[in-house]
Amino acid sequence: MKVKDILERYGDYDGIEAYEHERYFEMFKDKKYCILIFLEYPEKIEAFDINKKGFWQYVCLDLY
């Protein structure tokens, strides 16, 4: 799947309006990967602090 296809198919779910697709395409056109996560029953939770030291940009949460 290519960037334009992903934007057209999933952009609305991510809050990207159709008129913004071209701008996002320009930002992401050379990317080699995309991660889409689908949640079946998402629930809103209260914000909380977490120490992300040593996790770089990845944080795994077990909310169950």
N, CA, C and O atoms as a Maestro MAE file, in Angstrom:
{
 s_m_m2io_version
 :::
 2.0.0
}

f_m_ct {
 s_m_title
 :::
 protein
 m_atom[256] {
  # First column is atom index #
  i_m_mmod_type
  r_m_x_coord
  r_m_y_coord
  r_m_z_coord
  i_m_residue_number
  s_m_chain_name
  s_m_pdb_residue_name
  s_m_pdb_atom_name
  i_m_atomic_number
  :::
  1 25 0.856 -1.177 0.000 1 A "MET " " N  " 7
  2 3 0.000 0.000 0.000 1 A "MET " " CA " 6
  3 2 0.902 1.240 0.000 1 A "MET " " C  " 6
  4 15 1.906 1.285 0.710 1 A "MET " " O  " 8
  5 25 0.548 2.203 -0.770 2 A "LYS " " N  " 7
  6 3 1.340 3.427 -0.900 2 A "LYS " " CA " 6
  7 2 0.781 4.543 -0.025 2 A "LYS " " C  " 6
  8 15 -0.340 4.453 0.476 2 A "LYS " " O  " 8
  9 25 1.574 5.590 0.150 3 A "VAL " " N  " 7
  10 3 1.218 6.704 1.037 3 A "VAL " " CA " 6
  11 2 -0.136 7.303 0.668 3 A "VAL " " C  " 6
  12 15 -0.967 7.519 1.550 3 A "VAL " " O  " 8
  13 25 -0.376 7.574 -0.602 4 A "LYS " " N  " 7
  14 3 -1.657 8.175 -0.997 4 A "LYS " " CA " 6
  15 2 -2.826 7.246 -0.665 4 A "LYS " " C  " 6
  16 15 -3.880 7.698 -0.219 4 A "LYS " " O  " 8
  17 25 -2.629 5.941 -0.886 5 A "ASP " " N  " 7
  18 3 -3.680 4.969 -0.565 5 A "ASP " " CA " 6
  19 2 -3.989 4.974 0.928 5 A "ASP " " C  " 6
  20 15 -5.153 4.937 1.328 5 A "ASP " " O  " 8
  21 25 -2.943 5.019 1.747 6 A "ILE " " N  " 7
  22 3 -3.117 5.020 3.201 6 A "ILE " " CA " 6
  23 2 -3.839 6.288 3.646 6 A "ILE " " C  " 6
  24 15 -4.745 6.227 4.477 6 A "ILE " " O  " 8
  25 25 -3.448 7.423 3.105 7 A "LEU " " N  " 7
  26 3 -4.108 8.682 3.459 7 A "LEU " " CA " 6
  27 2 -5.583 8.666 3.063 7 A "LEU " " C  " 6
  28 15 -6.437 9.096 3.838 7 A "LEU " " O  " 8
  29 25 -5.884 8.176 1.867 8 A "GLU " " N  " 7
  30 3 -7.267 8.137 1.411 8 A "GLU " " CA " 6
  31 2 -8.108 7.160 2.241 8 A "GLU " " C  " 6
  32 15 -9.263 7.439 2.566 8 A "GLU " " O  " 8
  33 25 -7.517 6.024 2.575 9 A "ARG " " N  " 7
  34 3 -8.268 4.987 3.288 9 A "ARG " " CA " 6
  35 2 -8.412 5.265 4.780 9 A "ARG " " C  " 6
  36 15 -9.475 5.029 5.356 9 A "ARG " " O  " 8
  37 25 -7.342 5.769 5.413 10 A "TYR " " N  " 7
  38 3 -7.331 5.902 6.870 10 A "TYR " " CA " 6
  39 2 -7.193 7.330 7.383 10 A "TYR " " C  " 6
  40 15 -7.268 7.557 8.591 10 A "TYR " " O  " 8
  41 25 -6.992 8.290 6.494 11 A "GLY " " N  " 7
  42 3 -6.766 9.669 6.911 11 A "GLY " " CA " 6
  43 2 -7.858 10.230 7.801 11 A "GLY " " C  " 6
  44 15 -7.566 10.877 8.806 11 A "GLY " " O  " 8
  45 25 -9.110 9.992 7.447 12 A "ASP " " N  " 7
  46 3 -10.226 10.499 8.253 12 A "ASP " " CA " 6
  47 2 -10.194 9.943 9.672 12 A "ASP " " C  " 6
  48 15 -10.492 10.660 10.628 12 A "ASP " " O  " 8
  49 25 -9.832 8.663 9.811 13 A "TYR " " N  " 7
  50 3 -9.758 8.049 11.136 13 A "TYR " " CA " 6
  51 2 -8.675 8.689 11.999 13 A "TYR " " C  " 6
  52 15 -8.773 8.718 13.226 13 A "TYR " " O  " 8
  53 25 -7.644 9.200 11.336 14 A "ASP " " N  " 7
  54 3 -6.532 9.846 12.049 14 A "ASP " " CA " 6
  55 2 -6.727 11.344 12.215 14 A "ASP " " C  " 6
  56 15 -5.853 12.034 12.740 14 A "ASP " " O  " 8
  57 25 -7.879 11.851 11.765 15 A "GLY " " N  " 7
  58 3 -8.155 13.276 11.896 15 A "GLY " " CA " 6
  59 2 -7.525 14.118 10.810 15 A "GLY " " C  " 6
  60 15 -7.382 15.330 10.966 15 A "GLY " " O  " 8
  61 25 -7.147 13.488 9.709 16 A "ILE " " N  " 7
  62 3 -6.557 14.217 8.587 16 A "ILE " " CA " 6
  63 2 -7.668 14.452 7.561 16 A "ILE " " C  " 6
  64 15 -8.156 13.512 6.933 16 A "ILE " " O  " 8
  65 25 -8.053 15.696 7.405 17 A "GLU " " N  " 7
  66 3 -9.118 16.049 6.463 17 A "GLU " " CA " 6
  67 2 -8.632 15.833 5.021 17 A "GLU " " C  " 6
  68 15 -7.436 15.897 4.738 17 A "GLU " " O  " 8
  69 25 -9.581 15.579 4.127 18 A "ALA " " N  " 7
  70 3 -9.242 15.311 2.723 18 A "ALA " " CA " 6
  71 2 -8.420 16.444 2.112 18 A "ALA " " C  " 6
  72 15 -7.506 16.193 1.327 18 A "ALA " " O  " 8
  73 25 -8.739 17.689 2.468 19 A "TYR " " N  " 7
  74 3 -7.992 18.821 1.892 19 A "TYR " " CA " 6
  75 2 -6.547 18.858 2.384 19 A "TYR " " C  " 6
  76 15 -5.725 19.565 1.801 19 A "TYR " " O  " 8
  77 25 -6.218 18.119 3.438 20 A "GLU " " N  " 7
  78 3 -4.854 18.091 3.974 20 A "GLU " " CA " 6
  79 2 -4.019 16.934 3.423 20 A "GLU " " C  " 6
  80 15 -2.820 16.870 3.691 20 A "GLU " " O  " 8
  81 25 -4.614 16.033 2.670 21 A "HIS " " N  " 7
  82 3 -3.906 14.845 2.196 21 A "HIS " " CA " 6
  83 2 -2.659 15.188 1.405 21 A "HIS " " C  " 6
  84 15 -1.623 14.547 1.582 21 A "HIS " " O  " 8
  85 25 -2.735 16.178 0.544 22 A "GLU " " N  " 7
  86 3 -1.567 16.525 -0.271 22 A "GLU " " CA " 6
  87 2 -0.405 17.006 0.596 22 A "GLU " " C  " 6
  88 15 0.748 16.655 0.345 22 A "GLU " " O  " 8
  89 25 -0.709 17.805 1.610 23 A "ARG " " N  " 7
  90 3 0.346 18.299 2.511 23 A "ARG " " CA " 6
  91 2 0.992 17.128 3.260 23 A "ARG " " C  " 6
  92 15 2.215 17.069 3.387 23 A "ARG " " O  " 8
  93 25 0.171 16.199 3.753 24 A "TYR " " N  " 7
  94 3 0.715 15.038 4.459 24 A "TYR " " CA " 6
  95 2 1.451 14.116 3.505 24 A "TYR " " C  " 6
  96 15 2.458 13.515 3.881 24 A "TYR " " O  " 8
  97 25 0.966 13.994 2.278 25 A "PHE " " N  " 7
  98 3 1.674 13.193 1.286 25 A "PHE " " CA " 6
  99 2 3.081 13.726 1.082 25 A "PHE " " C  " 6
  100 15 4.033 12.947 1.031 25 A "PHE " " O  " 8
  101 25 3.227 15.031 0.966 26 A "GLU " " N  " 7
  102 3 4.555 15.632 0.777 26 A "GLU " " CA " 6
  103 2 5.474 15.331 1.959 26 A "GLU " " C  " 6
  104 15 6.673 15.122 1.776 26 A "GLU " " O  " 8
  105 25 4.915 15.307 3.177 27 A "MET " " N  " 7
  106 3 5.734 15.019 4.362 27 A "MET " " CA " 6
  107 2 6.155 13.548 4.427 27 A "MET " " C  " 6
  108 15 7.252 13.238 4.892 27 A "MET " " O  " 8
  109 25 5.286 12.641 3.962 28 A "PHE " " N  " 7
  110 3 5.512 11.206 4.173 28 A "PHE " " CA " 6
  111 2 5.837 10.411 2.914 28 A "PHE " " C  " 6
  112 15 6.016 9.196 2.995 28 A "PHE " " O  " 8
  113 25 5.917 11.050 1.766 29 A "LYS " " N  " 7
  114 3 6.045 10.323 0.500 29 A "LYS " " CA " 6
  115 2 7.271 9.421 0.410 29 A "LYS " " C  " 6
  116 15 7.243 8.443 -0.337 29 A "LYS " " O  " 8
  117 25 8.333 9.708 1.136 30 A "ASP " " N  " 7
  118 3 9.549 8.904 1.058 30 A "ASP " " CA " 6
  119 2 9.700 7.920 2.214 30 A "ASP " " C  " 6
  120 15 10.731 7.260 2.335 30 A "ASP " " O  " 8
  121 25 8.688 7.819 3.057 31 A "LYS " " N  " 7
  122 3 8.765 6.891 4.194 31 A "LYS " " CA " 6
  123 2 8.670 5.456 3.690 31 A "LYS " " C  " 6
  124 15 8.023 5.183 2.679 31 A "LYS " " O  " 8
  125 25 9.310 4.561 4.394 32 A "LYS " " N  " 7
  126 3 9.355 3.154 3.986 32 A "LYS " " CA " 6
  127 2 8.458 2.255 4.832 32 A "LYS " " C  " 6
  128 15 8.344 1.062 4.554 32 A "LYS " " O  " 8
  129 25 7.825 2.806 5.853 33 A "TYR " " N  " 7
  130 3 6.988 1.981 6.715 33 A "TYR " " CA " 6
  131 2 5.845 2.801 7.285 33 A "TYR " " C  " 6
  132 15 5.873 4.032 7.280 33 A "TYR " " O  " 8
  133 25 4.849 2.100 7.772 34 A "CYS " " N  " 7
  134 3 3.685 2.731 8.395 34 A "CYS " " CA " 6
  135 2 3.140 1.744 9.430 34 A "CYS " " C  " 6
  136 15 3.053 0.545 9.169 34 A "CYS " " O  " 8
  137 25 2.783 2.247 10.576 35 A "ILE " " N  " 7
  138 3 2.182 1.400 11.604 35 A "ILE " " CA " 6
  139 2 0.769 1.901 11.857 35 A "ILE " " C  " 6
  140 15 0.566 3.046 12.260 35 A "ILE " " O  " 8
  141 25 -0.198 1.035 11.617 36 A "LEU " " N  " 7
  142 3 -1.594 1.339 11.897 36 A "LEU " " CA " 6
  143 2 -2.056 0.401 13.002 36 A "LEU " " C  " 6
  144 15 -1.854 -0.811 12.917 36 A "LEU " " O  " 8
  145 25 -2.666 0.949 14.025 37 A "ILE " " N  " 7
  146 3 -3.159 0.144 15.141 37 A "ILE " " CA " 6
  147 2 -4.662 0.336 15.216 37 A "ILE " " C  " 6
  148 15 -5.151 1.464 15.293 37 A "ILE " " O  " 8
  149 25 -5.391 -0.768 15.194 38 A "PHE " " N  " 7
  150 3 -6.841 -0.724 15.254 38 A "PHE " " CA " 6
  151 2 -7.291 -1.213 16.622 38 A "PHE " " C  " 6
  152 15 -6.915 -2.306 17.047 38 A "PHE " " O  " 8
  153 25 -8.085 -0.422 17.303 39 A "LEU " " N  " 7
  154 3 -8.594 -0.774 18.623 39 A "LEU " " CA " 6
  155 2 -10.075 -1.096 18.498 39 A "LEU " " C  " 6
  156 15 -10.853 -0.295 17.981 39 A "LEU " " O  " 8
  157 25 -10.458 -2.271 18.975 40 A "GLU " " N  " 7
  158 3 -11.842 -2.695 18.830 40 A "GLU " " CA " 6
  159 2 -12.781 -1.949 19.763 40 A "GLU " " C  " 6
  160 15 -13.846 -1.501 19.340 40 A "GLU " " O  " 8
  161 25 -12.403 -1.812 21.020 41 A "TYR " " N  " 7
  162 3 -13.243 -1.132 22.008 41 A "TYR " " CA " 6
  163 2 -12.413 -0.119 22.797 41 A "TYR " " C  " 6
  164 15 -12.158 -0.329 23.983 41 A "TYR " " O  " 8
  165 25 -11.992 0.968 22.166 42 A "PRO " " N  " 7
  166 3 -11.166 1.942 22.894 42 A "PRO " " CA " 6
  167 2 -11.975 2.630 23.983 42 A "PRO " " C  " 6
  168 15 -13.171 2.877 23.830 42 A "PRO " " O  " 8
  169 25 -11.304 2.932 25.076 43 A "GLU " " N  " 7
  170 3 -11.927 3.655 26.186 43 A "GLU " " CA " 6
  171 2 -11.029 4.814 26.567 43 A "GLU " " C  " 6
  172 15 -9.804 4.701 26.552 43 A "GLU " " O  " 8
  173 25 -11.647 5.918 26.905 44 A "LYS " " N  " 7
  174 3 -10.900 7.083 27.335 44 A "LYS " " CA " 6
  175 2 -10.403 6.839 28.767 44 A "LYS " " C  " 6
  176 15 -11.150 6.354 29.617 44 A "LYS " " O  " 8
  177 25 -9.146 7.177 29.016 45 A "ILE " " N  " 7
  178 3 -8.584 7.038 30.358 45 A "ILE " " CA " 6
  179 2 -8.038 8.381 30.816 45 A "ILE " " C  " 6
  180 15 -7.783 9.269 30.004 45 A "ILE " " O  " 8
  181 25 -7.865 8.517 32.095 46 A "GLU " " N  " 7
  182 3 -7.295 9.757 32.643 46 A "GLU " " CA " 6
  183 2 -5.810 9.826 32.298 46 A "GLU " " C  " 6
  184 15 -5.117 8.809 32.260 46 A "GLU " " O  " 8
  185 25 -5.343 11.034 32.048 47 A "ALA " " N  " 7
  186 3 -3.928 11.234 31.766 47 A "ALA " " CA " 6
  187 2 -3.102 10.857 32.995 47 A "ALA " " C  " 6
  188 15 -3.543 11.034 34.130 47 A "ALA " " O  " 8
  189 25 -1.899 10.335 32.753 48 A "PHE " " N  " 7
  190 3 -1.028 9.951 33.854 48 A "PHE " " CA " 6
  191 2 0.420 10.203 33.457 48 A "PHE " " C  " 6
  192 15 0.756 10.242 32.273 48 A "PHE " " O  " 8
  193 25 1.260 10.371 34.451 49 A "ASP " " N  " 7
  194 3 2.690 10.563 34.213 49 A "ASP " " CA " 6
  195 2 3.358 9.198 34.126 49 A "ASP " " C  " 6
  196 15 2.976 8.255 34.819 49 A "ASP " " O  " 8
  197 25 4.353 9.114 33.270 50 A "ILE " " N  " 7
  198 3 5.119 7.874 33.139 50 A "ILE " " CA " 6
  199 2 6.574 8.243 32.863 50 A "ILE " " C  " 6
  200 15 6.856 9.156 32.087 50 A "ILE " " O  " 8
  201 25 7.481 7.534 33.497 51 A "ASN " " N  " 7
  202 3 8.904 7.751 33.282 51 A "ASN " " CA " 6
  203 2 9.311 6.990 32.024 51 A "ASN " " C  " 6
  204 15 9.345 5.760 32.024 51 A "ASN " " O  " 8
  205 25 9.619 7.716 30.959 52 A "LYS " " N  " 7
  206 3 9.979 7.103 29.682 52 A "LYS " " CA " 6
  207 2 11.490 6.986 29.506 52 A "LYS " " C  " 6
  208 15 11.957 6.642 28.421 52 A "LYS " " O  " 8
  209 25 12.250 7.264 30.543 53 A "LYS " " N  " 7
  210 3 13.701 7.212 30.450 53 A "LYS " " CA " 6
  211 2 14.128 5.806 30.042 53 A "LYS " " C  " 6
  212 15 13.721 4.819 30.655 53 A "LYS " " O  " 8
  213 25 14.945 5.728 29.009 54 A "GLY " " N  " 7
  214 3 15.452 4.452 28.537 54 A "GLY " " CA " 6
  215 2 14.551 3.771 27.530 54 A "GLY " " C  " 6
  216 15 14.942 2.754 26.957 54 A "GLY " " O  " 8
  217 25 13.350 4.298 27.289 55 A "PHE " " N  " 7
  218 3 12.448 3.681 26.328 55 A "PHE " " CA " 6
  219 2 12.520 4.360 24.966 55 A "PHE " " C  " 6
  220 15 11.878 3.903 24.020 55 A "PHE " " O  " 8
  221 25 13.271 5.420 24.849 56 A "TRP " " N  " 7
  222 3 13.364 6.224 23.644 56 A "TRP " " CA " 6
  223 2 11.976 6.654 23.239 56 A "TRP " " C  " 6
  224 15 11.346 7.435 23.951 56 A "TRP " " O  " 8
  225 25 11.488 6.178 22.138 57 A "GLN " " N  " 7
  226 3 10.173 6.602 21.690 57 A "GLN " " CA " 6
  227 2 9.123 5.507 21.839 57 A "GLN " " C  " 6
  228 15 7.991 5.674 21.385 57 A "GLN " " O  " 8
  229 25 9.480 4.396 22.463 58 A "TYR " " N  " 7
  230 3 8.540 3.296 22.605 58 A "TYR " " CA " 6
  231 2 8.140 3.114 24.058 58 A "TYR " " C  " 6
  232 15 9.000 2.997 24.932 58 A "TYR " " O  " 8
  233 25 6.872 3.092 24.314 59 A "VAL " " N  " 7
  234 3 6.353 2.826 25.645 59 A "VAL " " CA " 6
  235 2 5.247 1.795 25.514 59 A "VAL " " C  " 6
  236 15 4.301 1.997 24.753 59 A "VAL " " O  " 8
  237 25 5.349 0.700 26.240 60 A "CYS " " N  " 7
  238 3 4.325 -0.332 26.212 60 A "CYS " " CA " 6
  239 2 3.542 -0.275 27.504 60 A "CYS " " C  " 6
  240 15 4.126 -0.240 28.587 60 A "CYS " " O  " 8
  241 25 2.234 -0.264 27.400 61 A "LEU " " N  " 7
  242 3 1.375 -0.203 28.567 61 A "LEU " " CA " 6
  243 2 0.482 -1.434 28.601 61 A "LEU " " C  " 6
  244 15 -0.087 -1.822 27.580 61 A "LEU " " O  " 8
  245 25 0.361 -2.040 29.758 62 A "ASP " " N  " 7
  246 3 -0.584 -3.129 29.948 62 A "ASP " " CA " 6
  247 2 -1.688 -2.567 30.816 62 A "ASP " " C  " 6
  248 15 -1.514 -2.417 32.025 62 A "ASP " " O  " 8
  249 25 -2.817 -2.255 30.217 63 A "LEU " " N  " 7
  250 3 -3.897 -1.584 30.930 63 A "LEU " " CA " 6
  251 2 -4.916 -2.574 31.500 63 A "LEU " " C  " 6
  252 15 -5.959 -2.155 32.001 63 A "LEU " " O  " 8
  253 25 -4.643 -3.839 31.435 64 A "TYR " " N  " 7
  254 3 -5.594 -4.828 31.959 64 A "TYR " " CA " 6
  255 2 -5.154 -5.345 33.297 64 A "TYR " " C  " 6
  256 15 -5.834 -6.184 33.888 64 A "TYR " " O  " 8
  :::
 }
 m_bond[255] {
  # First column is bond index #
  i_m_from
  i_m_to
  i_m_order
  :::
  1 1 2 1
  2 2 3 1
  3 3 4 2
  4 3 5 1
  5 5 6 1
  6 6 7 1
  7 7 8 2
  8 7 9 1
  9 9 10 1
  10 10 11 1
  11 11 12 2
  12 11 13 1
  13 13 14 1
  14 14 15 1
  15 15 16 2
  16 15 17 1
  17 17 18 1
  18 18 19 1
  19 19 20 2
  20 19 21 1
  21 21 22 1
  22 22 23 1
  23 23 24 2
  24 23 25 1
  25 25 26 1
  26 26 27 1
  27 27 28 2
  28 27 29 1
  29 29 30 1
  30 30 31 1
  31 31 32 2
  32 31 33 1
  33 33 34 1
  34 34 35 1
  35 35 36 2
  36 35 37 1
  37 37 38 1
  38 38 39 1
  39 39 40 2
  40 39 41 1
  41 41 42 1
  42 42 43 1
  43 43 44 2
  44 43 45 1
  45 45 46 1
  46 46 47 1
  47 47 48 2
  48 47 49 1
  49 49 50 1
  50 50 51 1
  51 51 52 2
  52 51 53 1
  53 53 54 1
  54 54 55 1
  55 55 56 2
  56 55 57 1
  57 57 58 1
  58 58 59 1
  59 59 60 2
  60 59 61 1
  61 61 62 1
  62 62 63 1
  63 63 64 2
  64 63 65 1
  65 65 66 1
  66 66 67 1
  67 67 68 2
  68 67 69 1
  69 69 70 1
  70 70 71 1
  71 71 72 2
  72 71 73 1
  73 73 74 1
  74 74 75 1
  75 75 76 2
  76 75 77 1
  77 77 78 1
  78 78 79 1
  79 79 80 2
  80 79 81 1
  81 81 82 1
  82 82 83 1
  83 83 84 2
  84 83 85 1
  85 85 86 1
  86 86 87 1
  87 87 88 2
  88 87 89 1
  89 89 90 1
  90 90 91 1
  91 91 92 2
  92 91 93 1
  93 93 94 1
  94 94 95 1
  95 95 96 2
  96 95 97 1
  97 97 98 1
  98 98 99 1
  99 99 100 2
  100 99 101 1
  101 101 102 1
  102 102 103 1
  103 103 104 2
  104 103 105 1
  105 105 106 1
  106 106 107 1
  107 107 108 2
  108 107 109 1
  109 109 110 1
  110 110 111 1
  111 111 112 2
  112 111 113 1
  113 113 114 1
  114 114 115 1
  115 115 116 2
  116 115 117 1
  117 117 118 1
  118 118 119 1
  119 119 120 2
  120 119 121 1
  121 121 122 1
  122 122 123 1
  123 123 124 2
  124 123 125 1
  125 125 126 1
  126 126 127 1
  127 127 128 2
  128 127 129 1
  129 129 130 1
  130 130 131 1
  131 131 132 2
  132 131 133 1
  133 133 134 1
  134 134 135 1
  135 135 136 2
  136 135 137 1
  137 137 138 1
  138 138 139 1
  139 139 140 2
  140 139 141 1
  141 141 142 1
  142 142 143 1
  143 143 144 2
  144 143 145 1
  145 145 146 1
  146 146 147 1
  147 147 148 2
  148 147 149 1
  149 149 150 1
  150 150 151 1
  151 151 152 2
  152 151 153 1
  153 153 154 1
  154 154 155 1
  155 155 156 2
  156 155 157 1
  157 157 158 1
  158 158 159 1
  159 159 160 2
  160 159 161 1
  161 161 162 1
  162 162 163 1
  163 163 164 2
  164 163 165 1
  165 165 166 1
  166 166 167 1
  167 167 168 2
  168 167 169 1
  169 169 170 1
  170 170 171 1
  171 171 172 2
  172 171 173 1
  173 173 174 1
  174 174 175 1
  175 175 176 2
  176 175 177 1
  177 177 178 1
  178 178 179 1
  179 179 180 2
  180 179 181 1
  181 181 182 1
  182 182 183 1
  183 183 184 2
  184 183 185 1
  185 185 186 1
  186 186 187 1
  187 187 188 2
  188 187 189 1
  189 189 190 1
  190 190 191 1
  191 191 192 2
  192 191 193 1
  193 193 194 1
  194 194 195 1
  195 195 196 2
  196 195 197 1
  197 197 198 1
  198 198 199 1
  199 199 200 2
  200 199 201 1
  201 201 202 1
  202 202 203 1
  203 203 204 2
  204 203 205 1
  205 205 206 1
  206 206 207 1
  207 207 208 2
  208 207 209 1
  209 209 210 1
  210 210 211 1
  211 211 212 2
  212 211 213 1
  213 213 214 1
  214 214 215 1
  215 215 216 2
  216 215 217 1
  217 217 218 1
  218 218 219 1
  219 219 220 2
  220 219 221 1
  221 221 222 1
  222 222 223 1
  223 223 224 2
  224 223 225 1
  225 225 226 1
  226 226 227 1
  227 227 228 2
  228 227 229 1
  229 229 230 1
  230 230 231 1
  231 231 232 2
  232 231 233 1
  233 233 234 1
  234 234 235 1
  235 235 236 2
  236 235 237 1
  237 237 238 1
  238 238 239 1
  239 239 240 2
  240 239 241 1
  241 241 242 1
  242 242 243 1
  243 243 244 2
  244 243 245 1
  245 245 246 1
  246 246 247 1
  247 247 248 2
  248 247 249 1
  249 249 250 1
  250 250 251 1
  251 251 252 2
  252 251 253 1
  253 253 254 1
  254 254 255 1
  255 255 256 2
  :::
 }
}
